[in-house]
Amino acid sequence: MDNPFEILPEESAPQGLQHCERCELSKQRTRVIWGEGNPDASLLMILDNPGAREDRQGNSFLCGTRETLRRGMREAGLDTGSVYVTYLLKCSPIRAYNKPEARKACLPHLQMQLLEKRPLVLFGFGNIVAEALFPWKENASVKELRGSWHEFQGIPIGFTYHPLAVRRRPNLMKFFVNDLIALKDKWNGVQREGQ
């Protein structure tokens, strides 16, 4: 279907947000990373923060998160050309930072992105995304949320494990793939309803 080492094209941050200084990450980042993949996709995936796209020599490479995500998508029959991947944080952290403060500062960027892109379905990866999107839920964890559909800004959202958790614990891969298959089914259903 696609090359597992394919690097998805990066979308530039909107004018005025390329030099965002809302949190301390602005002092350590190399650039704002708005998202990657198909910017017009109706399926939007949310990770906690962007990983490295280049090695120390500046050569493009696929980090472990992206590689595991591509593998899961391939096994679930999801084409990488039909999705857009974005992040809670729009900067790749290099050293320690105030995580709650940075997530709070960056959440309006994600909310703006959703209003602009108007995706049909959202899919979150990992507990950090679940906690950030549902701060009022007592058990906003993947374990509690996966397997059913929820709503964020009026858009259906599902959850699964973070690709790095799946990498560290390969026994999670079958659940990861099953969740991505459920995502594909939901997305197909929502698209049919909209026709």
Sine and cosine of phi, psi and omega as CSV:
sin_phi,cos_phi,sin_psi,cos_psi,sin_omega,cos_omega
0.00,0.00,-0.81,0.59,0.05,-1.00
-0.47,-0.88,0.29,-0.96,-0.03,-1.00
-0.95,0.31,0.83,-0.56,-0.03,-1.00
-0.90,0.44,-0.28,0.96,-0.01,-1.00
-0.97,-0.25,0.25,0.97,0.02,-1.00
-0.92,0.40,0.74,-0.67,0.08,-1.00
-0.99,-0.11,0.88,-0.48,-0.03,-1.00
-0.93,0.36,0.55,-0.83,0.01,-1.00
-0.90,0.43,0.63,-0.77,-0.03,-1.00
-1.00,-0.01,0.66,-0.76,0.08,-1.00
-1.00,-0.08,0.73,-0.68,0.01,-1.00
-0.93,0.36,0.54,-0.84,0.09,-1.00
-0.92,0.40,0.53,-0.85,0.03,-1.00
-0.87,0.50,0.41,-0.91,0.04,-1.00
-0.79,0.61,0.71,-0.71,0.02,-1.00
1.00,-0.04,-0.32,0.95,0.00,-1.00
-0.96,-0.29,-0.06,1.00,0.00,-1.00
-0.93,0.37,-0.31,0.95,-0.02,-1.00
-0.83,-0.56,0.57,0.82,-0.01,-1.00
-0.82,0.58,0.66,-0.75,0.02,-1.00
-0.77,-0.63,0.53,0.85,-0.05,-1.00
-0.95,0.31,-0.33,0.94,0.02,-1.00
-0.57,-0.82,0.10,-1.00,-0.09,-1.00
-0.92,0.39,-0.25,0.97,0.03,-1.00
-0.90,0.45,-0.38,0.93,0.01,-1.00
-0.88,0.47,-0.39,0.92,-0.02,-1.00
-1.00,0.09,-0.25,0.97,-0.06,-1.00
-0.87,-0.50,-0.16,0.99,-0.07,-1.00
-0.99,0.17,0.30,-0.96,0.15,-0.99
-1.00,-0.06,-0.54,0.84,0.04,-1.00
-0.26,-0.97,0.23,-0.97,0.12,-0.99
-0.99,0.12,0.75,-0.66,0.02,-1.00
-0.92,-0.39,0.96,-0.28,-0.14,-0.99
-0.98,0.22,-0.68,0.73,-0.02,-1.00
0.15,-0.99,0.07,-1.00,-0.01,-1.00
-0.52,-0.86,0.36,-0.93,-0.04,-1.00
0.96,-0.26,-0.50,-0.87,-0.04,-1.00
-1.00,0.09,0.95,-0.30,-0.06,-1.00
-0.91,0.43,-0.26,0.97,0.01,-1.00
-0.98,-0.21,0.13,0.99,-0.05,-1.00
-0.91,0.42,0.56,-0.83,0.03,-1.00
-1.00,-0.02,-0.02,1.00,0.07,-1.00
-0.92,-0.39,0.89,-0.46,-0.08,-1.00
-0.89,-0.46,0.82,-0.57,-0.01,-1.00
-0.97,-0.25,0.61,-0.79,-0.06,-1.00
-0.84,-0.54,0.86,-0.50,0.12,-0.99
-0.96,-0.29,0.21,-0.98,-0.04,-1.00
-0.93,0.36,-0.77,0.64,0.04,-1.00
-0.43,-0.90,0.38,-0.92,-0.01,-1.00
-0.94,0.35,0.64,-0.77,0.12,-0.99
-1.00,0.04,0.00,-1.00,0.03,-1.00
-0.92,0.38,0.63,-0.78,0.08,-1.00
-0.95,-0.30,-0.28,0.96,-0.01,-1.00
-0.77,-0.63,0.55,-0.84,0.09,-1.00
-0.98,0.19,-0.04,-1.00,-0.06,-1.00
-0.88,0.48,-0.40,0.91,0.02,-1.00
-1.00,0.04,-0.05,1.00,0.01,-1.00
1.00,0.00,0.15,0.99,0.03,-1.00
-1.00,0.08,0.65,-0.76,0.03,-1.00
-0.90,0.43,0.64,-0.77,0.12,-0.99
-0.46,-0.89,0.30,-0.95,-0.05,-1.00
-0.98,-0.18,0.91,-0.42,-0.01,-1.00
-0.94,0.34,0.21,-0.98,-0.05,-1.00
-0.86,0.51,-0.61,0.79,0.01,-1.00
-0.88,0.48,-0.78,0.63,-0.04,-1.00
-0.91,0.41,-0.63,0.77,-0.02,-1.00
-0.89,0.46,-0.70,0.71,0.01,-1.00
-0.92,0.38,-0.64,0.77,0.04,-1.00
-0.88,0.47,-0.72,0.69,0.02,-1.00
-0.87,0.49,-0.67,0.74,-0.01,-1.00
-0.89,0.46,-0.73,0.69,0.02,-1.00
-0.88,0.47,-0.67,0.74,0.02,-1.00
-0.90,0.44,-0.67,0.75,0.00,-1.00
-0.88,0.47,-0.70,0.71,0.00,-1.00
-0.92,0.39,-0.48,0.87,0.01,-1.00
-1.00,0.07,-0.14,0.99,-0.02,-1.00
0.98,0.18,0.44,0.90,0.05,-1.00
-0.99,-0.14,0.82,-0.57,-0.01,-1.00
-0.98,0.19,0.78,-0.63,-0.01,-1.00
-0.88,0.47,-0.40,0.91,0.01,-1.00
-0.96,0.29,-0.16,0.99,-0.06,-1.00
-0.97,-0.26,0.15,0.99,-0.04,-1.00
-0.80,-0.61,0.35,-0.94,0.12,-0.99
-0.83,-0.56,0.75,-0.66,0.00,-1.00
-0.93,-0.37,0.80,-0.60,0.07,-1.00
-0.74,-0.67,-0.10,-0.99,-0.18,-0.98
-0.65,-0.76,0.46,-0.89,0.17,-0.99
-0.88,0.48,-0.77,0.64,0.04,-1.00
-0.99,-0.12,0.69,-0.73,-0.03,-1.00
-1.00,-0.10,0.18,0.98,0.04,-1.00
-0.77,-0.64,0.52,-0.85,0.06,-1.00
-1.00,0.03,0.92,-0.40,-0.03,-1.00
-0.92,0.40,0.61,-0.79,0.00,-1.00
-0.95,-0.30,-0.55,0.84,0.02,-1.00
-0.63,-0.78,-0.02,-1.00,-0.05,-1.00
-0.83,0.56,0.54,-0.84,-0.01,-1.00
-0.42,-0.91,0.20,-0.98,0.03,-1.00
-0.98,0.19,0.99,-0.14,-0.13,-0.99
-0.89,0.45,-0.77,0.63,0.00,-1.00
-0.85,0.52,-0.65,0.76,-0.01,-1.00
-0.91,0.42,-0.69,0.72,-0.01,-1.00
-0.91,0.42,-0.67,0.74,0.00,-1.00
-0.90,0.43,-0.66,0.75,0.02,-1.00
-0.90,0.43,-0.65,0.76,-0.01,-1.00
-0.93,0.38,-0.53,0.85,-0.10,-0.99
-1.00,-0.02,-0.35,0.94,-0.06,-1.00
-0.81,0.58,-0.64,0.77,0.04,-1.00
-0.86,0.50,-0.50,0.87,0.05,-1.00
-0.90,0.44,-0.70,0.72,0.02,-1.00
-0.90,0.43,-0.69,0.72,0.01,-1.00
-0.88,0.48,-0.65,0.76,0.05,-1.00
-0.90,0.44,-0.67,0.75,0.02,-1.00
-0.85,0.52,-0.70,0.72,-0.02,-1.00
-0.91,0.41,-0.63,0.78,0.04,-1.00
-0.90,0.43,-0.60,0.80,-0.03,-1.00
-0.97,0.25,-0.71,0.70,-0.10,-0.99
-0.99,0.12,-0.45,0.89,0.03,-1.00
0.77,0.64,0.83,0.56,0.02,-1.00
-0.92,0.38,0.39,-0.92,0.03,-1.00
-0.99,0.11,-0.54,0.84,-0.06,-1.00
-0.62,-0.79,0.62,-0.79,0.08,-1.00
-0.91,-0.41,0.44,-0.90,0.06,-1.00
-0.57,-0.82,0.84,-0.54,-0.05,-1.00
-0.96,-0.27,0.54,-0.84,-0.02,-1.00
-0.88,-0.47,0.89,-0.46,0.13,-0.99
1.00,-0.03,0.31,-0.95,-0.05,-1.00
-0.91,0.42,-0.55,0.83,-0.04,-1.00
-0.89,0.46,-0.69,0.72,0.03,-1.00
-0.91,0.42,-0.70,0.71,0.00,-1.00
-0.86,0.51,-0.73,0.69,-0.02,-1.00
-0.91,0.41,-0.62,0.78,-0.02,-1.00
-0.93,0.35,-0.61,0.79,-0.05,-1.00
-0.99,0.13,-0.45,0.89,-0.01,-1.00
-0.81,-0.59,0.89,0.47,-0.07,-1.00
-0.90,0.44,-0.38,0.92,-0.03,-1.00
-0.99,0.13,-0.27,0.96,0.00,-1.00
-0.98,0.21,0.75,-0.66,-0.03,-1.00
-0.91,0.41,-0.65,0.76,-0.01,-1.00
-0.90,-0.43,0.88,0.48,0.01,-1.00
-0.99,0.15,0.96,0.26,0.03,-1.00
-0.79,-0.62,0.39,-0.92,0.01,-1.00
-0.85,0.53,-0.65,0.76,-0.02,-1.00
-0.83,0.55,-0.65,0.76,-0.01,-1.00
-0.98,0.18,-0.56,0.83,-0.16,-0.99
-1.00,-0.05,-0.46,0.89,-0.09,-1.00
-0.93,0.37,0.44,-0.90,0.01,-1.00
1.00,-0.02,-0.11,0.99,0.07,-1.00
-0.60,-0.80,0.22,-0.98,-0.06,-1.00
-0.96,-0.27,0.60,-0.80,-0.03,-1.00
-0.80,-0.60,-0.15,-0.99,0.00,-1.00
-0.68,-0.73,0.67,-0.74,0.11,-0.99
-0.69,-0.72,0.84,-0.54,-0.07,-1.00
0.79,0.61,0.61,0.79,0.04,-1.00
0.98,0.22,0.16,0.99,-0.04,-1.00
-0.91,-0.41,0.72,-0.70,0.06,-1.00
-0.89,0.46,0.68,-0.73,0.01,-1.00
-0.69,-0.73,0.68,-0.73,0.11,-0.99
-0.88,-0.48,0.18,-0.98,-0.04,-1.00
-0.69,-0.73,0.44,-0.90,0.17,-0.99
-0.53,-0.85,-0.01,-1.00,-0.01,-1.00
-0.92,0.40,0.43,-0.90,0.08,-1.00
-0.94,0.35,0.65,-0.76,0.00,-1.00
-0.81,0.58,-0.53,0.85,0.02,-1.00
-0.94,0.34,-0.55,0.84,0.09,-1.00
-0.90,0.43,-0.64,0.77,0.02,-1.00
-0.92,0.40,-0.61,0.79,0.05,-1.00
-0.89,0.45,-0.67,0.74,-0.02,-1.00
-0.96,0.28,-0.52,0.86,-0.03,-1.00
-0.81,-0.59,0.99,0.11,-0.09,-1.00
-0.83,0.56,-0.37,0.93,0.04,-1.00
-0.90,0.43,-0.28,0.96,0.03,-1.00
-0.98,0.17,-0.24,0.97,-0.09,-1.00
-0.84,0.55,-0.66,0.75,-0.03,-1.00
-0.89,0.45,-0.61,0.79,0.04,-1.00
-0.94,0.34,-0.65,0.76,0.03,-1.00
-0.85,0.53,-0.76,0.65,0.00,-1.00
-0.91,0.42,-0.68,0.73,0.03,-1.00
-0.87,0.49,-0.64,0.77,0.03,-1.00
-0.91,0.41,-0.61,0.79,0.03,-1.00
-0.94,0.34,-0.55,0.84,0.09,-1.00
-0.91,0.40,-0.69,0.73,0.04,-1.00
-0.88,0.47,-0.60,0.80,0.06,-1.00
-0.89,0.46,-0.73,0.68,0.00,-1.00
-0.86,0.51,-0.68,0.73,0.00,-1.00
-0.90,0.44,-0.70,0.72,0.00,-1.00
-0.89,0.46,-0.73,0.68,-0.02,-1.00
-0.87,0.49,-0.71,0.70,0.05,-1.00
-0.87,0.49,-0.66,0.75,0.01,-1.00
-0.90,0.43,-0.68,0.73,0.01,-1.00
-0.91,0.41,-0.63,0.78,0.04,-1.00
-0.90,0.44,-0.65,0.76,0.01,-1.00
-0.90,0.43,-0.65,0.76,0.01,-1.00
-0.88,0.48,-0.57,0.82,-0.06,-1.00
-0.98,0.18,-0.10,0.99,-0.05,-1.00
-0.99,0.11,0.00,0.00,0.00,0.00
